[in-house]
Amino acid sequence: MTRRLVLASASPARLTTLRAAGVEPSVVVSGVDEDEVTGLPPAAVALRLAELKCAAVARQASDDSLVLGCDSVLELDGRPLGKPADAQEAVERWREMRGRIAVLHTGHCVHDATTGRQATGIGSTVVHFANITDDEITAYVNSGEPLQVAGAFTIDGLGGAFVTRIEGDHHNVVGLSLPLLRELLAELGHSWTDLWARRG
């Protein structure tokens, strides 16, 4: 049975990832304040925010919907790093991250509006950052890209040249682990390939 996937996220990267994988979701922005979850380990922050985003959108979803909430948090020295507040924070963040290794956690929450059941999981990918120069940091921050994303970097945009290696799922760093999503759907009794039928 074909089901409609609703993406509870404003992230263009998550939407692009799903579309490239053959899924055409509806997008409903949750409106959840990402700064409201504090005091938890980085992976738990990512999962809790994913659950909150999913719940906010699931309340208004139609009965045939599968709602997907995601949130990404970078862990460095045990600290959770989301989107930088401003350009200065992004510069400081990159001066701290360069030449080092961090872990990108993405929380996933899928809610089946028909049954009320949900499945959750966390994807974690190790990220190795290049030892970039101060001039490169300035240019990157001035591009505006680091201000829009968790951890102040991307691997599918301008920041890709500053990541030397990853260990784990590439898509998870972009913001959505396709293999993990497939597993969560299966846990709820749905086939990943059924979502392909929604493609235009």
N, C-alpha and C positions, 0 to 999 in steps of 0.2 A: 504494500500500500504506500502510495506516494505521500510524503509528509512535507509540510512547509517549514523551512528553517528560518527563524528570526534571529538576527544577530543583534545582541544588546550592546552595541559598541559603535562609537563614532570613528573608529580607527580605519583609515583608508587601506592600510597594509593588511588588516585582517580580511576586509572585504575582497581585496585583490587576491589574497591567498585562496579564499574559498572559490572565487570565480575561476581561477586558474585550475582548480581541482574539479571543476564541473558542477559546482553548486551555485545557484543564484538566490541568495537569501534576501529576505526583507530586512531593512535596517531600522531599528527603533533605538534611539539614544536613551540610555537609562536615567541620566541626570544625577547619578550618584556622585557625591563629593569624594574624590579619592584620598583626601586628607583626613577623612573621618575615622579611618582605622589606624590605630596606633598601639604600641606596646606589645606587638606580636613579632615572632621571628619572621624574616623576609618571605619565606615560602607561605607561611600562614596568612600574611597580609595579602599576598596575591590571591590566594584561594578565597579568603573572606570577601574581598572586593568583587571577585567574580560571582560569588553567591549573591551578594547584594544587588549587583547589576542585573543578574538573571531574574531575581525575585521582583525587582521593580518593573521589569518589562513583562514578566509572566502574568502579573495581575491584570494586564489589559490585552493579553494574547487570545486569539481565537482557539477554539477547541482542538483544531487539527494541527496546532503549531508545536514545534520543538524549539525552545528558546535557548540560545547559547550566550552565556556571559563569560567574558575573559578579562583578566588583568595581569599585567606584567610588572615585575619588580626585580631590579638588579641587586644582588647581594655582594657587598664588598666589605671585607673585615667584619662580617656578621651583621652589618647594618643594611636596612632596606633603603634602596634609592629609587624613587619614582621619577616623575618629570621634574627637571630643575625649575625653580621658581622664577629665575631670570637669567640673563646672559652671564652675569658675574658668577652665579652659582654653577652654571654650565662650564665656565672656564676653570673654576676651582675643582670641579668634579673630574674634568679631563686631566688636569695636572696630577691628580691623585691616582687616576686609573691607568695612565699610560705606562706601558711596559709591564703591566700586571695581569693577573688572572682573576676573573669574577664569575659569578653564576647568575644566569638569567632564569628566574622562575616565572612561569605563566600558569595562573590558576584557571581552570575550566569548570564550568557548571552548566549542565544540560537539564532542562526541565521539560517534561512531557505534559502538555496541557490537557491531554485526554485522560491520563491516568493520575496526574498529580505527582508522579514519581520524579526523582531527579538523581543524577549521577555526577560525581565530582572527581577531579583529579588534578595533579600538579605536574607540569612538565618542567624539567630542569636541565639547562644546557650550560656547559662550561665555556667561557669566552676568554680568549687570549687577545689582549690589546697591544697594538704596536707602540713602540716608544716614540711617539710623535713629537714634533718640535712645538715650541710656543707659537710660532707663526702659523703652523698648521691648525693648532687649537683655535687661535683667533679667527682664522679664515672659516673654520668649520662652524664655530659659534655664530659668526656674523651671517652665515647662510640661513640661520633660523631653524634648521632641521633639528638640532639637539634639544631645542626648547619644547618640542612637540611629543617627545617619546620618553618612555621609561629608560632610566640609565643614561640619558643624554646621548644615545647613539643608535644607529641603524646598521644592518648589514645589507639591506636591499636598496640603499640610497647612497648619498654622499659619504656616509660613514663607513661604507664597505671596505675601503682601502685601509682603514685604521684597525681592522680586526684581522689578525694574522692566522687564527685558527679557532675552530670550535670543536667541542666534544659533545656529541648528542644531536638532537633534531634541529636542523637549520630553520624549519618553519616555526619552531617554538620561539626562536629569537626574534623572528618577524612579528610574533604575537599570538600565534595559534598553532598548536601541534596537531597536524592532520591525523597521524597514527593514534594519538591519544583520543581525539574526538571520535574516531572510528570505534575505539574500544568502549567509550562511554555510551555511544549510540547502541552498540551491541548489548551492553549491560541493561539497557532499557527495552531491548527486544526489537531494535530497528537495524536495518542493513544500511551501511554507508552508501552502497550503490543505488539504493532507492532515492537518494537525494539528487542523483544525477538527472532524474526524469523531470526535475523542475526547470531544467535549463531551457532558455528560450528556443 
